[in-house]
Amino acid sequence: RSGSGKGRRPRSRSRGGGGGGRRGPRRRASGGGRSRSGGGGGRRRRESRASPKEAVAALPGSSAVGSTAVPGASPNLGAASAAAGWFGGYGGYGWGYGQPYYPPHHAAHAGACGWHPAAAAAAATPYAYRDYAQEKPQAYQAFLQYVRPGTHGFEITLSDGMCRDHHVADLLLCLESWFYREVGNPKVGGHPWRLGCLNLSRNGLTDESVVRVLTRLKELDVRSRRLLFDGNLTHKLGVVALTEYVWGCQEAIAEVGLADSSIEVNAALGDEDPISSLLRCLYNHACYPFKAVGEQKGDKQETLVTPVLIRLGGNFIMEGQKIVDNIAEKVGSKHARFCETPDPYVSESGQEFLAACVQGLHRQRRPAAAA
């Protein structure tokens, strides 16, 4: 639906009862709107009257909203730097506020989350494919040695020094060529580019390199089930880029590895930090948590929920338990559940918006100044 922005004021709908539910992406103006339930804590989605082009421009990763630059405009560190300053650093993924686009509501199965404006924009944008297998055949053949089929799709493992900072450019070009050759153009065949795992652990990658990888994955709409960056020098901007990638991905990620990195957080100072922002993003995203139909118990159908695994041990996160406590206090245990293991569990209420196994919060290094 296109329009000039005139006409009826967009309405906001609420799904859920009391406080603690997921709230819509932006503060609504006073008055207007109707609620389908009693309380104001349910998750809301704004029905925008903007044209598809305007809706895409409002996404994180678009080059502009109107004339204002937003994060993700460039596949380099500058994009993540802009993200770090957006809404006071991390407020773009608030508990219902600050996000310019809100994804569709949860489906019964979260494997496919429905139409996404970014996908429509990508399909309409001409793209010049660069065949790196022809340009650098030796580099491409070397890359193929580390691509293996796995349980949930192809896995690329370039860990333990196999992908240093100066290899990142070749990796991204080889990855793109491999997808075109093995899967084809997703705009033509309609088959998304998926990976079971991308493992770049223990390579000593700088924060800038991590940002570069994640930004390119977001631009190519590569949907990786597991992203492993443990043992690198990931810092604030790398986590911001990861959050941007997760928000734009139409399928749920099962595992994120950020252990033994350089992430600095002091949770005692509040929740304006990259880790809290990542968890807020997962809470607001329509694909999380991953839910599946369980056994039939009498007249009741069980719902199986699989928590997302996030490894954070060996960083510089101070008072990490307060990150979890702050979320539980704001949204309630019914809507956010933190698990000891990433194993699926039977949900009693089926109303979780966030289910996560955050490992290593209590196994942290001390900053040099405090050591």
Salt bridges, closest charged atoms under 4 A:
GLU47 OE2 - ARG13 NE 3.02
ASP131 OD2 - ARG181 NH2 2.93
GLU135 OE2 - ARG130 NE 2.83
ASP160 OD1 - ARG202 NE 2.62
GLU176 OE1 - ARG216 NH2 3.24
GLU219 OE1 - ARG216 NH1 2.83
ASP221 OD2 - ARG223 NH2 3.03
ASP230 OD1 - ARG311 NH2 2.72
GLU244 OE1 - LYS218 NZ 3.80
GLU251 OE2 - ARG194 NH2 2.45
GLU251 OE2 - ARG223 NH1 2.96
GLU255 OE1 - ARG226 NE 2.74
GLU255 OE2 - ARG311 NH1 2.25
ASP260 OD1 - ARG363 NH1 3.69
GLU264 OE2 - HIS235 NE2 3.94
ASP271 OD2 - ARG280 NH1 3.69
ASP271 OD2 - LYS330 NZ 2.20
GLU295 OE1 - LYS297 NZ 3.24
